[in-house]
């Protein structure tokens, strides 16, 4: 039984750790949308909004 009485706190703790790591990585990637990690360049954005490149 996956969510039995004995293993329930352990499963909840593991779920919270995984959620915290996922949200931390998501915030990091969203904070730098044109970073090297995701491989996206700002060229399409600056093509349509040239004043933002300056």
N, CA, C and O of each residue as an XYZ file, in Angstrom:
216
protein
N       0.853     -1.172      0.000
C       0.000      0.000      0.000
C       0.905      1.244      0.000
O       1.740      1.404      0.890
N       0.739      2.103     -0.980
C       1.633      3.248     -1.139
C       1.418      4.322     -0.079
O       2.379      4.950      0.364
N       0.197      4.537      0.326
C      -0.082      5.576      1.308
C      -0.603      4.973      2.607
O      -1.621      5.407      3.147
N       0.103      3.979      3.091
C      -0.278      3.347      4.349
C       0.036      4.253      5.529
O       0.666      5.299      5.371
N      -0.397      3.855      6.684
C      -0.207      4.648      7.898
C       1.282      4.826      8.201
O       1.698      5.917      8.591
N       2.087      3.783      8.031
C       3.493      3.852      8.384
C       4.328      4.672      7.413
O       5.292      5.311      7.834
N       3.992      4.676      6.134
C       4.815      5.352      5.140
C       4.279      6.724      4.744
O       4.911      7.411      3.942
N       3.180      7.128      5.258
C       2.562      8.381      4.832
C       3.431      9.613      5.100
O       3.559     10.448      4.205
N       4.031      9.772      6.278
C       4.881     10.946      6.489
C       6.116     10.951      5.578
O       6.552     12.011      5.130
N       6.668      9.786      5.310
C       7.828      9.704      4.431
C       7.460     10.090      3.001
O       8.200     10.831      2.355
N       6.353      9.610      2.510
C       5.913      9.943      1.158
C       5.592     11.434      1.043
O       5.893     12.056      0.025
N       4.989     11.998      2.068
C       4.671     13.414      2.043
C       5.949     14.249      2.043
O       6.035     15.247      1.329
N       6.928     13.854      2.828
C       8.195     14.581      2.870
C       8.920     14.485      1.530
O       9.472     15.479      1.057
N       8.927     13.321      0.920
C       9.573     13.163     -0.382
C       8.868     14.004     -1.435
O       9.528     14.607     -2.281
N       7.566     14.054     -1.402
C       6.808     14.874     -2.337
C       7.095     16.357     -2.162
O       7.200     17.090     -3.145
N       7.220     16.796     -0.936
C       7.526     18.200     -0.685
C       8.929     18.563     -1.159
O       9.138     19.660     -1.679
N       9.893     17.661     -0.988
C      11.254     17.910     -1.452
C      11.285     18.001     -2.972
O      11.915     18.901     -3.528
N      10.617     17.084     -3.639
C      10.577     17.106     -5.097
C       9.885     18.376     -5.589
O      10.342     18.989     -6.553
N       8.812     18.772     -4.953
C       8.108     19.995     -5.335
C       8.984     21.222     -5.136
O       8.998     22.109     -5.989
N       9.714     21.292     -4.032
C      10.582     22.438     -3.768
C      11.701     22.526     -4.794
O      12.030     23.621     -5.252
N      12.294     21.392     -5.164
C      13.356     21.392     -6.167
C      12.800     21.805     -7.523
O      13.414     22.606     -8.227
N      11.660     21.273     -7.888
C      11.039     21.622     -9.168
C      10.713     23.110     -9.243
O      10.995     23.754    -10.254
N      10.124     23.659     -8.191
C       9.774     25.073     -8.201
C      11.015     25.956     -8.209
O      11.014     27.011     -8.844
N      12.074     25.546     -7.514
C      13.319     26.307     -7.549
C      13.917     26.358     -8.934
O      14.348     27.418     -9.387
N      13.950     25.223     -9.616
C      14.468     25.205    -10.986
C      13.573     25.994    -11.938
O      14.071     26.690    -12.823
N      12.271     25.892    -11.764
C      11.347     26.634    -12.609
C      11.536     28.139    -12.446
O      11.543     28.871    -13.436
N      11.687     28.601    -11.224
C      11.904     30.034    -10.975
C      13.229     30.468    -11.571
O      13.326     31.554    -12.142
N      14.248     29.633    -11.446
C      15.560     29.971    -12.012
C      15.484     30.089    -13.530
O      16.030     31.035    -14.098
N      14.828     29.159    -14.190
C      14.736     29.199    -15.649
C      13.861     30.351    -16.130
O      14.146     30.948    -17.168
N      12.809     30.669    -15.396
C      11.941     31.771    -15.796
C      12.565     33.134    -15.518
O      12.206     34.118    -16.164
N      13.493     33.206    -14.569
C      14.162     34.466    -14.270
C      15.157     34.837    -15.356
O      15.440     36.019    -15.556
N      15.693     33.850    -16.060
C      16.641     34.108    -17.145
C      16.121     33.433    -18.413
O      16.612     32.366    -18.780
N      15.134     34.035    -19.093
C      14.522     33.362    -20.246
C      15.456     33.236    -21.441
O      15.281     32.333    -22.258
N      16.446     34.119    -21.564
C      17.359     34.054    -22.691
C      18.732     33.570    -22.260
O      19.733     33.921    -22.884
N      18.795     32.783    -21.223
C      20.064     32.278    -20.733
C      20.594     31.142    -21.592
O      19.935     30.706    -22.536
N      21.774     30.672    -21.263
C      22.400     29.604    -22.026
C      21.807     28.236    -21.721
O      21.975     27.304    -22.508
N      21.134     28.100    -20.623
C      20.653     26.778    -20.198
C      19.585     26.252    -21.152
O      19.623     25.085    -21.539
N      18.652     27.089    -21.525
C      17.554     26.630    -22.371
C      17.872     26.755    -23.855
O      17.141     26.208    -24.680
N      18.937     27.456    -24.217
C      19.347     27.559    -25.601
C      18.482     28.464    -26.449
O      18.401     28.276    -27.663
N      17.838     29.433    -25.845
C      16.978     30.352    -26.580
C      17.728     31.673    -26.725
O      18.277     32.190    -25.753
N      17.749     32.208    -27.926
C      18.411     33.488    -28.136
C      17.363     34.600    -28.181
O      16.193     34.326    -28.448
N      17.761     35.851    -27.924
C      16.798     36.949    -27.956
C      16.535     37.486    -29.361
O      15.870     38.512    -29.500
N      17.033     36.829    -30.400
C      16.884     37.336    -31.768
C      15.422     37.508    -32.207
O      15.106     38.559    -32.766
N      14.517     36.555    -31.993
C      13.122     36.779    -32.411
C      12.474     37.956    -31.692
O      11.664     38.676    -32.276
N      12.827     38.147    -30.437
C      12.257     39.266    -29.683
C      12.778     40.598    -30.201
O      12.007     41.539    -30.388
N      14.093     40.679    -30.435
C      14.666     41.948    -30.901
C      14.320     42.225    -32.361
O      14.400     43.373    -32.797
N      13.946     41.223    -33.112
C      13.523     41.451    -34.495
C      12.225     42.246    -34.541
O      12.076     43.137    -35.377
N      11.296     41.938    -33.662
C      10.003     42.619    -33.663
C       9.968     43.841    -32.758
O       9.110     44.709    -32.924
N      10.899     43.922    -31.795
C      10.978     45.067    -30.886
C      12.409     45.585    -30.873
O      13.136     45.352    -29.908
N      12.827     46.284    -31.927
C      14.229     46.711    -32.004
C      14.601     47.745    -30.937
O      15.772     47.843    -30.570
N      13.646     48.507    -30.437
C      13.976     49.497    -29.410
C      14.323     48.845    -28.077
O      14.961     49.471    -27.231
N      13.910     47.596    -27.879
C      14.232     46.889    -26.637
C      15.674     46.397    -26.639
O      16.226     46.106    -25.579
N      16.284     46.300    -27.803
C      17.671     45.799    -27.898
C      18.666     46.870    -27.478
O      19.792     46.547    -27.099
N      18.279     48.121    -27.536
C      19.220     49.199    -27.226
C      19.432     49.377    -25.744
O      20.197     50.247    -25.329
